Amino acid sequence: MADLSEAIYVRQSKDKKDSLSIKGQIDLCRHECSHPESALIYEDKGFSGKNTQRPGFQSMLKDVKEGKISKIIVYRLDRLSRSIIDFGQLWNELEKNQVEFVSVNEKFDTATPMGRAMIYIIMVFAQLERETIGERVTDNYYTRIRQGNWPGGPAPYGMVNVKIKKETGGTVPSLDYTDEFEVVKEIFYRYALEDISLGMIASDLTERGIPCKKRAAWDNVALSRILHSPVYVRADQEIYYYYKRRGIKRFSNAPEDFDGTCSAHVVGKRTGNVRKYTNLQNHVISLTNFPGRIPSEIWLACQHKLEQNRQVGNAGKGKHSWLTGLLKCGECGYSLTVRKWKDKKYLYCSGRGNLHICSKKSFHQKPEEIEYEVQKELEKILEECNREQLQMPDGEKEKQRQQEIQEINEKISRLLGLMAEASEISMKYINQELEALDARRTELMEAYSLLDNSPPAPLGACITGCPDGYKYPDRKRNDQGIIFGQLEFEQKKLTAQAFIEKIKVYDDSIEITWKI
């Protein structure tokens, strides 16, 4: 501490008769210094205290971080800042560097218990101010959405941010269509066709030199984001019932307002690692102040197709490796597929072959070698899961099934309640959802009937500690649990998908991202 200096900070925005001058502040602060003649002086004359972007303040902060200062003395707290939040951030820096703080006018010194107590009180109010500002920002955001205004941020592909005039005067934020919307329109109409996939559209757009929003190449993620968004659709009654079926409870507009003249906007906070548009229960939907251009029947056909993709999954298509759909290129991050030629298997990067953005020509590791390493890791996890499953009492298994059946029954009841209001198009989607729920309920009920007669985990039983929804394969299982090496090809594939998020493949190593 002997090598450190005391610092005096002074500020005056304007020369006023009732305002203490820079020199007067320095003289008062010197009385609090142990060595007044050697104190460092930092001053900001002609600067407001509304923020900390002042040369003298920033110079002092730099010296604090470099460990040159032991104490800061000010005439009044507002000489440092008029914002409690800014002072709170400064105090965190002072505390980290063990710098004391003295305010002459407020009579507190952080070297004393009372001075530290004052700082803590200020910090409490700083946190309150931060939270209040956050709430105001959030409330303002949702208010703009409920009024139909675009809440801000980058415009979706094929659109641009604009201002439109209100009837009462003034302007509000909105969106307008650009020439790129013709690409959006093509995407919707092509994907609505039965034999067209996301991959086919992505490859075609990339080959034609049509750039994506943030990069030259298109992929399934970029297309899916466009297809899911309701900002393009003519939001009519069919769209209202679709989102009601999806579980949205908060509608900013009445059902009769969904007349197809505007598009819609869905916003809400996602929990955990849940993908956007997957769980909409905590979301709100509002009509916008600009028109939609995609007919609702085309948009709904695309949603139904996307839902089928999510249920089936692309990882189920591979026939040369049970890791298909999980392998990713370590260089570009895009999917790797396993191909076969003359009885030899090799890895093929879609980022290079389909999107032309990856320079990786080949991989040293063979698919069989990767499968061997992944299988060893899976067997370790399954061994632990098997032990937990065998220790799990039958009563707990039954409780899990009862809970899932109850949830399914509640969903079915909600869907049945919607049928009285549904039109022909929305009725089709309701019936499809009812069929899927009923099939799952039947599966659970059949599993119940096996519970008493099959102690070692009946068909459909979930493993404790394993990913949600993982089911024991119905074969190759004994009293010791599931044995991965004895599973058939499709069973290995399903098991890998249940436990593994992705596998990045590099020249001489792999990186497994687990779901557990």
DOSE-98298 format. One record per residue (C-alpha): x negated, y, z negated; residue number from 0. Coordinates in Angstrom, 3 decimals. Each point is the difference from the previous one (the first is absolute). Layout:
residues N
REC, xx, yy, zz, n
REC, X, Y, Z, NUM .
...
end
This chain:
residues 516
REC, xx, yy, zz, n
REC, 0.000, 0.000, 0.000, 0 .
REC, -2.997, 2.355, -0.555, 1 .
REC, -0.668, 0.216, 3.744, 2 .
REC, 3.615, 0.835, 0.825, 3 .
REC, 1.389, 3.505, 0.307, 4 .
REC, 3.115, 1.688, -1.268, 5 .
REC, 2.184, 1.465, 2.731, 6 .
REC, 2.301, 3.028, 0.051, 7 .
REC, 2.750, 0.126, 2.596, 8 .
REC, 1.823, 3.260, 0.751, 9 .
REC, 2.605, 0.988, 2.599, 10 .
REC, 1.944, 3.134, 0.898, 11 .
REC, 2.314, 0.142, 2.991, 12 .
REC, 0.517, 3.801, 0.024, 13 .
REC, -1.285, 3.001, -1.916, 14 .
REC, 2.864, 1.155, -2.221, 15 .
REC, 0.172, 2.286, -3.024, 16 .
REC, 1.490, -2.783, -2.146, 17 .
REC, -2.374, -2.675, 1.314, 18 .
REC, -3.274, -0.816, -1.730, 19 .
REC, -2.933, 0.567, 2.332, 20 .
REC, -2.571, -2.613, 1.004, 21 .
REC, -2.606, 1.671, -2.244, 22 .
REC, 2.409, 0.120, -2.950, 23 .
REC, 0.776, -3.727, 0.345, 24 .
REC, -3.716, -0.849, 0.112, 25 .
REC, -0.745, 2.053, -3.146, 26 .
REC, 2.784, -1.759, -1.964, 27 .
REC, -1.109, -3.449, 1.171, 28 .
REC, -3.634, 0.652, -0.986, 29 .
REC, 1.085, 0.163, -3.657, 30 .
REC, 0.921, -3.711, 0.245, 31 .
REC, -3.395, -1.009, 1.447, 32 .
REC, -2.812, -1.472, -2.060, 33 .
REC, -2.554, 1.640, 2.317, 34 .
REC, 1.794, 2.939, 1.715, 35 .
REC, -3.045, 1.168, 1.923, 36 .
REC, -0.421, -3.334, 1.862, 37 .
REC, 3.691, -0.685, 0.773, 38 .
REC, 0.855, -0.680, 3.641, 39 .
REC, 2.555, 2.432, 1.445, 40 .
REC, 2.552, -1.083, 2.613, 41 .
REC, 2.374, 2.671, 1.231, 42 .
REC, 2.783, 0.343, 2.546, 43 .
REC, 0.990, 3.607, 0.620, 44 .
REC, 3.007, 0.570, 2.243, 45 .
REC, 1.237, -3.624, -0.143, 46 .
REC, 3.404, -1.205, -1.195, 47 .
REC, 0.405, -2.767, -2.551, 48 .
REC, 2.637, -1.837, 2.058, 49 .
REC, -2.558, -2.630, 1.082, 50 .
REC, -3.615, -1.004, -0.599, 51 .
REC, -1.359, 0.864, 3.455, 52 .
REC, -2.302, 2.737, -1.343, 53 .
REC, -3.776, 0.195, 0.589, 54 .
REC, -0.948, 0.648, -3.608, 55 .
REC, 2.265, -2.738, -1.339, 56 .
REC, -1.221, -2.548, 2.572, 57 .
REC, -3.642, 0.872, -0.768, 58 .
REC, 0.640, -0.574, -3.714, 59 .
REC, 1.784, -3.293, 0.698, 60 .
REC, -2.960, -1.147, 2.109, 61 .
REC, -2.401, 0.729, -2.881, 62 .
REC, 2.310, -1.873, -2.405, 63 .
REC, -0.131, -3.105, 2.210, 64 .
REC, -3.789, 0.303, 0.247, 65 .
REC, -0.298, 0.044, -3.823, 66 .
REC, -1.356, 3.560, -0.357, 67 .
REC, 2.661, 1.347, -2.384, 68 .
REC, 0.771, -0.872, -3.632, 69 .
REC, 2.825, 2.486, -0.685, 70 .
REC, 2.364, 2.260, 1.959, 71 .
REC, 1.333, 3.194, -1.586, 72 .
REC, 2.864, 2.086, 1.412, 73 .
REC, 1.770, 3.098, -1.250, 74 .
REC, 3.450, -1.483, 0.620, 75 .
REC, 1.235, -3.311, 1.313, 76 .
REC, 1.683, 1.612, 3.015, 77 .
REC, -3.418, 1.323, 1.142, 78 .
REC, -0.784, -3.590, 0.973, 79 .
REC, 3.369, -0.803, 1.545, 80 .
REC, 3.669, 0.895, -0.153, 81 .
REC, 0.890, -3.612, 0.822, 82 .
REC, 0.195, -2.543, -2.801, 83 .
REC, -0.642, -2.745, 2.540, 84 .
REC, -3.220, 1.669, 1.210, 85 .
REC, -1.166, 0.431, -3.587, 86 .
REC, 0.794, -3.636, -0.731, 87 .
REC, -2.176, -1.094, 2.918, 88 .
REC, -2.830, 2.269, -1.213, 89 .
REC, 0.273, -1.357, -3.522, 90 .
REC, -0.353, -3.566, 1.281, 91 .
REC, -3.258, 1.057, 1.661, 92 .
REC, -1.221, 1.770, -3.160, 93 .
REC, 0.814, -3.004, -2.160, 94 .
REC, -1.777, -2.353, 2.392, 95 .
REC, -3.164, 2.140, -0.180, 96 .
REC, 0.284, 0.691, -3.757, 97 .
REC, 0.419, 3.761, 0.454, 98 .
REC, 1.604, 1.991, -2.831, 99 .
REC, 2.544, 2.719, 0.717, 100 .
REC, 0.763, 3.243, -1.873, 101 .
REC, 2.770, 2.554, 0.621, 102 .
REC, -0.579, 3.284, -1.886, 103 .
REC, 3.552, 1.362, 0.196, 104 .
REC, 1.869, -3.276, -0.784, 105 .
REC, -2.465, -0.722, -2.814, 106 .
REC, -0.748, -3.615, 0.718, 107 .
REC, -3.249, -1.893, 0.336, 108 .
REC, -0.146, -3.642, 1.088, 109 .
REC, -2.864, -0.560, -2.454, 110 .
REC, 2.654, 0.187, -2.763, 111 .
REC, 2.942, -2.386, -0.655, 112 .
REC, 2.528, 2.831, 0.433, 113 .
REC, -1.538, 0.991, 3.329, 114 .
REC, 0.183, -3.561, 1.299, 115 .
REC, 3.624, -0.235, -1.150, 116 .
REC, 0.808, 3.120, 2.035, 117 .
REC, -1.568, -1.571, 3.078, 118 .
REC, 2.063, -3.184, -0.434, 119 .
REC, 3.188, 2.075, -0.243, 120 .
REC, -0.928, 1.820, 3.213, 121 .
REC, -0.675, -3.349, 1.692, 122 .
REC, 3.463, -1.267, -0.995, 123 .
REC, 1.584, 3.021, 1.660, 124 .
REC, -2.239, -0.467, 3.039, 125 .
REC, 1.271, -3.569, 0.398, 126 .
REC, 3.595, 1.212, -0.437, 127 .
REC, -0.562, 2.634, 2.688, 128 .
REC, -1.464, -2.598, 2.384, 129 .
REC, 2.955, -2.346, -0.489, 130 .
REC, 2.503, 2.848, 0.381, 131 .
REC, -1.614, 1.078, 3.273, 132 .
REC, 0.081, -3.602, 1.216, 133 .
REC, 3.697, -0.298, -0.817, 134 .
REC, 0.764, 3.272, 1.786, 135 .
REC, -1.878, -1.165, 3.099, 136 .
REC, 1.856, -3.345, -0.011, 137 .
REC, 3.396, 1.646, -0.551, 138 .
REC, -0.675, 2.472, 2.800, 139 .
REC, -1.059, -2.850, 2.302, 140 .
REC, 3.223, -1.967, -0.544, 141 .
REC, 2.116, 3.158, 0.191, 142 .
REC, -1.380, 0.765, 3.463, 143 .
REC, 0.738, -3.578, 1.096, 144 .
REC, 3.576, 0.071, -1.324, 145 .
REC, 0.584, 3.204, 1.941, 146 .
REC, -1.124, -1.748, 3.185, 147 .
REC, -3.318, 1.847, 0.283, 148 .
REC, -3.243, -1.714, 0.925, 149 .
REC, -1.879, -0.142, -3.349, 150 .
REC, -3.411, 0.695, 1.512, 151 .
REC, -3.039, -1.954, 1.036, 152 .
REC, -1.032, -1.274, 3.446, 153 .
REC, 2.766, -0.493, 2.545, 154 .
REC, 0.748, -3.582, 1.134, 155 .
REC, -1.297, -1.176, 3.360, 156 .
REC, 1.858, 1.677, 2.873, 157 .
REC, 1.065, 2.956, -2.133, 158 .
REC, -1.378, 3.345, -1.167, 159 .
REC, 0.567, 2.236, -3.027, 160 .
REC, 2.195, 3.037, 0.751, 161 .
REC, 2.066, 2.640, -1.781, 162 .
REC, 3.695, 0.419, 0.752, 163 .
REC, 2.314, 2.867, -0.923, 164 .
REC, 2.632, -0.414, -2.693, 165 .
REC, 3.513, 1.335, 0.458, 166 .
REC, -0.444, 2.115, -3.116, 167 .
REC, -3.303, 1.410, 1.261, 168 .
REC, -3.614, -1.009, -0.396, 169 .
REC, -1.639, -3.194, 1.221, 170 .
REC, -0.436, -3.560, -1.282, 171 .
REC, -2.478, -2.761, 0.995, 172 .
REC, 1.151, -2.533, 2.573, 173 .
REC, -1.277, -2.282, 2.763, 174 .
REC, 0.290, 0.165, 3.769, 175 .
REC, -0.784, -2.548, 2.704, 176 .
REC, -3.087, 0.105, 2.231, 177 .
REC, -0.826, -1.723, 3.280, 178 .
REC, -1.460, -2.880, -2.047, 179 .
REC, 3.528, -0.942, -1.014, 180 .
REC, 0.337, -1.800, 3.339, 181 .
REC, -2.560, -2.486, -1.399, 182 .
REC, 2.096, -0.381, -3.165, 183 .
REC, 3.097, -0.608, 2.081, 184 .
REC, -1.818, -2.637, 2.055, 185 .
REC, -1.175, -1.742, -3.194, 186 .
REC, 3.539, -0.285, -1.398, 187 .
REC, 1.664, -1.142, 3.214, 188 .
REC, -2.713, -2.543, 0.822, 189 .
REC, -0.189, -1.482, -3.499, 190 .
REC, 3.799, -0.419, -0.068, 191 .
REC, -0.422, -2.569, 2.791, 192 .
REC, -0.105, -3.599, -1.182, 193 .
REC, -3.267, -1.105, 1.646, 194 .
REC, -2.139, 3.074, -0.822, 195 .
REC, -2.367, 0.000, -2.995, 196 .
REC, -1.850, 2.774, -1.801, 197 .
REC, -3.299, -1.333, 1.263, 198 .
REC, 1.139, 0.120, 3.615, 199 .
REC, 1.091, 3.633, -0.327, 200 .
REC, -3.230, 0.987, -1.810, 201 .
REC, -2.213, -1.606, 2.649, 202 .
REC, 1.944, 1.610, 2.843, 203 .
REC, -0.092, 3.514, -1.488, 204 .
REC, -3.728, -0.287, -0.712, 205 .
REC, -0.805, -1.275, 3.497, 206 .
REC, 1.969, 2.896, 1.506, 207 .
REC, -2.151, 2.461, -1.942, 208 .
REC, 2.870, 1.370, -2.092, 209 .
REC, -1.553, 1.103, -3.313, 210 .
REC, 1.445, -0.859, -3.395, 211 .
REC, 0.495, 2.754, -2.598, 212 .
REC, -3.401, -0.210, -1.690, 213 .
REC, -1.991, -2.268, 2.325, 214 .
REC, -0.205, -1.096, 3.600, 215 .
REC, 1.213, -3.585, -0.489, 216 .
REC, 3.437, -1.205, -1.097, 217 .
REC, 0.647, -2.838, -2.422, 218 .
REC, 2.969, -1.684, -1.706, 219 .
REC, -0.221, 2.234, -3.067, 220 .
REC, 0.315, 3.226, 2.011, 221 .
REC, 2.937, -1.390, 1.987, 222 .
REC, 1.742, -1.352, -3.089, 223 .
REC, -0.266, 3.401, -1.695, 224 .
REC, 1.762, 1.658, 2.935, 225 .
REC, 2.674, -2.692, 0.312, 226 .
REC, 0.854, 0.078, -3.720, 227 .
REC, 0.409, 3.778, -0.158, 228 .
REC, 3.600, 1.334, 0.097, 229 .
REC, -1.102, 3.506, 1.067, 230 .
REC, 0.520, -1.040, 3.629, 231 .
REC, 3.441, -1.636, -0.310, 232 .
REC, 3.457, 1.476, 0.543, 233 .
REC, 1.153, -0.531, -3.560, 234 .
REC, 3.598, -1.198, 0.282, 235 .
REC, 2.195, -2.235, -2.169, 236 .
REC, -1.998, -3.097, 1.009, 237 .
REC, -3.154, 1.559, -1.426, 238 .
REC, 1.827, 0.881, -3.222, 239 .
REC, 1.170, -3.584, -0.540, 240 .
REC, -3.404, -1.397, 0.985, 241 .
REC, -1.762, 1.947, -2.757, 242 .
REC, 2.777, -0.739, -2.474, 243 .
REC, -0.558, -3.681, 0.691, 244 .
REC, -3.751, 0.496, -0.497, 245 .
REC, 0.674, 1.121, -3.576, 246 .
REC, -0.210, 3.799, 0.195, 247 .
REC, 2.299, 1.516, -2.630, 248 .
REC, -0.810, 3.700, 0.428, 249 .
REC, 1.504, 1.657, 3.064, 250 .
REC, -0.270, 3.778, 0.335, 251 .
REC, 2.927, 0.045, 2.433, 252 .
REC, 3.495, -1.489, 0.029, 253 .
REC, 0.688, -3.009, 2.287, 254 .
REC, 2.108, 2.138, 2.370, 255 .
REC, -2.980, 2.329, 0.543, 256 .
REC, -1.825, -2.823, 1.768, 257 .
REC, 1.515, 0.853, 3.378, 258 .
REC, -3.050, -0.469, 2.236, 259 .
REC, -0.805, 3.681, 0.483, 260 .
REC, -3.102, -0.040, -2.246, 261 .
REC, -2.790, -2.400, -0.826, 262 .
REC, -0.812, -1.193, -3.540, 263 .
REC, -2.924, 0.054, -2.403, 264 .
REC, -0.775, -2.554, -2.722, 265 .
REC, -2.327, 0.955, -2.841, 266 .
REC, -0.894, -1.522, -3.345, 267 .
REC, -2.837, -1.132, -2.188, 268 .
REC, -1.466, -3.415, 0.651, 269 .
REC, -1.005, -2.203, -2.929, 270 .
REC, -3.209, -1.987, -0.067, 271 .
REC, -1.192, -1.300, 3.347, 272 .
REC, 3.480, -0.228, 1.533, 273 .
REC, 0.065, 0.936, 3.666, 274 .
REC, 2.037, 2.941, 1.217, 275 .
REC, 3.618, -0.826, 0.992, 276 .
REC, -0.214, -3.369, -1.843, 277 .
REC, 1.846, 0.846, -3.223, 278 .
REC, 2.325, 3.014, 0.340, 279 .
REC, 1.920, -0.180, -3.266, 280 .
REC, -1.723, 3.083, -1.463, 281 .
REC, 0.118, 1.986, 3.246, 282 .
REC, 2.341, 2.720, 1.215, 283 .
REC, 1.269, 0.521, 3.555, 284 .
REC, 0.989, 3.385, 1.401, 285 .
REC, 1.164, 1.269, 3.355, 286 .
REC, -2.451, 2.373, 1.700, 287 .
REC, 0.507, 3.390, 1.635, 288 .
REC, -1.088, -1.298, 3.416, 289 .
REC, 1.668, -2.508, 2.368, 290 .
REC, -0.890, -3.659, 0.441, 291 .
REC, -0.592, -1.353, 3.490, 292 .
REC, -0.156, -3.789, -0.397, 293 .
REC, 3.474, -1.645, 0.087, 294 .
REC, 0.875, -1.776, -3.227, 295 .
REC, 0.603, -3.362, 1.726, 296 .
REC, -3.554, 0.050, 1.442, 297 .
REC, -1.508, 1.094, -3.335, 298 .
REC, 1.911, -2.681, -1.945, 299 .
REC, -1.001, -2.701, 2.476, 300 .
REC, -3.630, 0.934, -0.637, 301 .
REC, 0.510, -0.110, -3.793, 302 .
REC, 1.500, -3.476, 0.215, 303 .
REC, -2.955, -1.176, 2.078, 304 .
REC, -2.507, 1.551, -2.434, 305 .
REC, 1.741, -1.748, -2.914, 306 .
REC, -0.288, -3.332, 1.792, 307 .
REC, -3.706, 0.635, 0.573, 308 .
REC, -0.478, 0.677, -3.693, 309 .
REC, 1.739, -3.253, -0.935, 310 .
REC, -1.783, -2.188, 2.540, 311 .
REC, -3.397, 1.693, -0.099, 312 .
REC, -2.634, 0.015, 2.707, 313 .
REC, -2.242, -2.278, -2.027, 314 .
REC, 2.216, -2.975, 0.828, 315 .
REC, -0.904, -0.046, 3.708, 316 .
REC, -3.596, -1.236, -0.126, 317 .
REC, -0.625, -3.657, 0.783, 318 .
REC, -3.801, -0.202, -0.124, 319 .
REC, -0.533, 1.098, -3.624, 320 .
REC, 2.091, 0.186, -3.147, 321 .
REC, -1.622, 3.420, -0.626, 322 .
REC, 1.552, 1.590, 3.087, 323 .
REC, 1.521, 3.381, -0.851, 324 .
REC, -2.279, 0.527, -2.993, 325 .
REC, -3.343, 0.454, 1.767, 326 .
REC, -1.142, 3.586, 0.642, 327 .
REC, -3.047, 1.366, 1.785, 328 .
REC, -2.502, 1.415, -2.494, 329 .
REC, -1.035, 2.669, 2.496, 330 .
REC, 3.301, 1.480, 1.260, 331 .
REC, 2.528, -1.509, -2.446, 332 .
REC, 2.306, -1.415, 2.687, 333 .
REC, 1.253, -3.580, 0.130, 334 .
REC, -2.143, -2.947, 1.021, 335 .
REC, 1.575, -2.939, 1.762, 336 .
REC, -1.425, -3.493, 0.285, 337 .
REC, -0.272, -1.242, 3.579, 338 .
REC, -1.087, -3.336, 1.382, 339 .
REC, -2.066, -0.793, 3.079, 340 .
REC, -1.476, -3.410, 0.874, 341 .
REC, 0.711, -1.387, -3.480, 342 .
REC, -1.819, 2.920, -1.647, 343 .
REC, 1.680, 2.692, -2.052, 344 .
REC, -1.077, 3.645, -0.042, 345 .
REC, 1.189, 3.333, -1.419, 346 .
REC, 1.519, 2.663, 2.237, 347 .
REC, 0.375, 3.647, -1.152, 348 .
REC, 3.224, 1.706, 1.114, 349 .
REC, -1.638, 3.366, -0.642, 350 .
REC, -2.428, -0.768, 2.809, 351 .
REC, 2.135, -2.056, 2.370, 352 .
REC, 3.386, 1.746, -0.305, 353 .
REC, -0.816, 3.501, -1.217, 354 .
REC, -3.552, 0.406, 1.372, 355 .
REC, -1.213, 1.786, -3.149, 356 .
REC, -2.349, -2.593, -1.524, 357 .
REC, -3.579, -0.715, 1.115, 358 .
REC, -0.151, -3.422, -1.654, 359 .
REC, -0.515, -2.574, 2.757, 360 .
REC, -0.335, -3.191, -2.054, 361 .
REC, -0.225, -1.386, -3.525, 362 .
REC, -2.734, -2.241, -1.346, 363 .
REC, 2.371, -1.812, -2.353, 364 .
REC, 2.205, -2.765, 1.342, 365 .
REC, 3.700, -0.214, -0.961, 366 .
REC, -0.608, -3.405, -1.622, 367 .
REC, -2.695, 1.490, -2.251, 368 .
REC, 2.321, 2.792, -1.122, 369 .
REC, 2.788, -2.500, -0.707, 370 .
REC, -2.388, -2.060, -2.134, 371 .
REC, -1.020, 3.003, -2.140, 372 .
REC, 3.594, 1.223, -0.411, 373 .
REC, 1.235, -3.484, -0.895, 374 .
REC, -2.543, -0.231, -2.828, 375 .
REC, 1.299, 3.256, -1.474, 376 .
REC, 3.645, -1.030, 0.427, 377 .
REC, -0.610, -3.320, -1.743, 378 .
REC, -1.402, 1.820, -3.029, 379 .
REC, 3.102, 2.199, -0.250, 380 .
REC, 2.433, -2.861, 0.599, 381 .
REC, -1.682, -2.079, -2.677, 382 .
REC, 0.706, 2.752, -2.530, 383 .
REC, 3.559, 0.464, 1.287, 384 .
REC, 0.666, -3.726, -0.255, 385 .
REC, -1.077, -0.035, -3.644, 386 .
REC, 2.317, 2.900, -0.796, 387 .
REC, 2.892, -1.601, 1.868, 388 .
REC, -0.350, -3.303, -1.863, 389 .
REC, 0.031, 1.897, -3.318, 390 .
REC, 3.099, 1.969, 0.966, 391 .
REC, 3.137, -1.344, -1.717, 392 .
REC, 2.974, -1.039, 2.122, 393 .
REC, 2.142, 2.579, -1.781, 394 .
REC, -2.160, 2.818, 1.320, 395 .
REC, 0.224, -1.353, 3.561, 396 .
REC, 3.768, -0.149, -0.287, 397 .
REC, 0.106, 3.551, -1.360, 398 .
REC, -1.916, 1.290, 3.030, 399 .
REC, 2.400, -1.688, 2.408, 400 .
REC, 3.061, 1.273, -1.849, 401 .
REC, -1.313, 3.557, 0.163, 402 .
REC, -0.619, -0.182, 3.759, 403 .
REC, 3.456, -1.534, 0.616, 404 .
REC, 1.598, 2.794, -2.032, 405 .
REC, -1.814, 2.638, 2.079, 406 .
REC, 1.140, -1.685, 3.216, 407 .
REC, 3.614, -0.078, -1.200, 408 .
REC, -0.155, 3.729, -0.760, 409 .
REC, -1.319, 0.761, 3.478, 410 .
REC, 2.732, -2.115, 1.582, 411 .
REC, 2.644, 1.855, -2.009, 412 .
REC, -1.307, 3.354, 1.197, 413 .
REC, 0.007, -1.144, 3.614, 414 .
REC, 3.538, -1.340, -0.282, 415 .
REC, 1.065, 3.385, -1.342, 416 .
REC, -1.385, 1.663, 3.117, 417 .
REC, 1.857, -2.249, 2.427, 418 .
REC, 3.269, 1.886, -0.410, 419 .
REC, -1.645, 3.194, 1.261, 420 .
REC, -2.275, -1.561, 2.616, 421 .
REC, 0.347, 0.330, 3.755, 422 .
REC, -0.716, -2.719, 2.535, 423 .
REC, -3.713, 0.773, 0.290, 424 .
REC, -0.721, 0.346, -3.715, 425 .
REC, 2.126, -3.107, -0.667, 426 .
REC, -2.456, -2.011, 2.065, 427 .
REC, -2.900, 1.022, -2.227, 428 .
REC, 2.002, -0.588, -3.185, 429 .
REC, 0.844, -3.541, 1.128, 430 .
REC, -3.648, -0.712, 0.805, 431 .
REC, -1.055, 1.161, -3.447, 432 .
REC, 2.748, -2.068, -1.656, 433 .
REC, -1.119, -3.127, 1.842, 434 .
REC, -3.623, 0.488, -1.119, 435 .
REC, 1.014, 0.561, -3.638, 436 .
REC, 2.333, -2.995, -0.001, 437 .
REC, -2.729, -2.227, 1.430, 438 .
REC, -2.392, 1.042, -2.741, 439 .
REC, 2.664, -0.533, -2.676, 440 .
REC, 0.680, -3.505, 1.356, 441 .
REC, -3.724, -0.775, -0.115, 442 .
REC, -0.178, 1.062, -3.652, 443 .
REC, 3.079, -2.001, -0.942, 444 .
REC, -1.467, -3.114, 1.628, 445 .
REC, -3.188, 0.550, -1.966, 446 .
REC, 2.099, 0.104, -3.189, 447 .
REC, 1.360, -3.440, 0.733, 448 .
REC, -3.554, -1.357, 0.212, 449 .
REC, -1.206, 1.593, -3.212, 450 .
REC, 1.058, -2.738, -2.415, 451 .
REC, -1.303, -2.812, 2.218, 452 .
REC, -3.292, 1.540, 1.142, 453 .
REC, -2.213, 1.162, -2.878, 454 .
REC, -3.044, 1.001, 2.079, 455 .
REC, 1.300, 3.215, 1.696, 456 .
REC, 2.961, -0.644, 2.347, 457 .
REC, 0.303, 1.388, 3.497, 458 .
REC, 0.194, 3.758, -0.028, 459 .
REC, -1.570, 0.425, -3.450, 460 .
REC, -2.224, 3.060, -0.355, 461 .
REC, -3.421, -0.390, -1.534, 462 .
REC, -0.567, 2.107, -3.110, 463 .
REC, -2.704, 2.591, 0.622, 464 .
REC, 0.168, -0.392, 3.786, 465 .
REC, 1.333, 2.505, 2.557, 466 .
REC, 3.730, 0.705, -0.179, 467 .
REC, 1.965, -2.323, 2.227, 468 .
REC, -2.718, -2.652, 0.354, 469 .
REC, 1.559, -3.458, 0.224, 470 .
REC, -1.594, -3.345, -0.537, 471 .
REC, -0.227, -1.916, 3.293, 472 .
REC, 2.526, -2.807, 0.001, 473 .
REC, -2.638, -2.625, 0.690, 474 .
REC, -3.550, -0.893, -1.031, 475 .
REC, 0.658, 0.759, -3.643, 476 .
REC, -0.416, -2.257, -2.995, 477 .
REC, 0.071, 0.287, -3.767, 478 .
REC, -3.357, 1.788, 0.069, 479 .
REC, 1.449, 2.748, 2.185, 480 .
REC, -0.560, 1.159, 3.547, 481 .
REC, -3.171, -1.253, 1.758, 482 .
REC, -0.883, 2.432, 2.778, 483 .
REC, -2.218, -2.385, 1.941, 484 .
REC, 2.898, -2.452, 0.383, 485 .
REC, 2.461, 2.562, 1.384, 486 .
REC, 1.092, -0.065, 3.606, 487 .
REC, -0.930, 2.824, 2.383, 488 .
REC, 3.187, 2.076, -0.407, 489 .
REC, -0.051, -0.457, -3.767, 490 .
REC, -3.578, 1.261, -0.173, 491 .
REC, 1.011, 2.995, 2.076, 492 .
REC, 2.913, 0.906, -2.289, 493 .
REC, -2.112, -0.461, -3.116, 494 .
REC, -2.785, 2.233, 1.345, 495 .
REC, 2.521, 2.699, 0.949, 496 .
REC, 1.501, -0.115, -3.489, 497 .
REC, -3.321, 0.598, -1.767, 498 .
REC, -2.083, 2.061, 2.447, 499 .
REC, 0.601, 3.551, 1.235, 500 .
REC, -2.807, 0.012, 2.591, 501 .
REC, -3.466, -1.370, 0.754, 502 .
REC, -2.587, 2.359, 1.473, 503 .
REC, -2.588, -1.829, 2.096, 504 .
REC, -3.544, 1.328, 0.373, 505 .
REC, -3.058, -1.496, 1.697, 506 .
REC, -1.184, -2.016, -2.982, 507 .
REC, 2.749, 0.355, -2.610, 508 .
REC, 3.723, 0.271, -0.644, 509 .
REC, 1.978, 2.219, -2.380, 510 .
REC, 3.266, -1.407, -1.379, 511 .
REC, 2.708, 2.353, -1.275, 512 .
REC, 2.360, -1.955, -2.252, 513 .
REC, 3.662, 0.681, -0.737, 514 .
REC, -0.463, -1.035, -3.612, 515 .
end
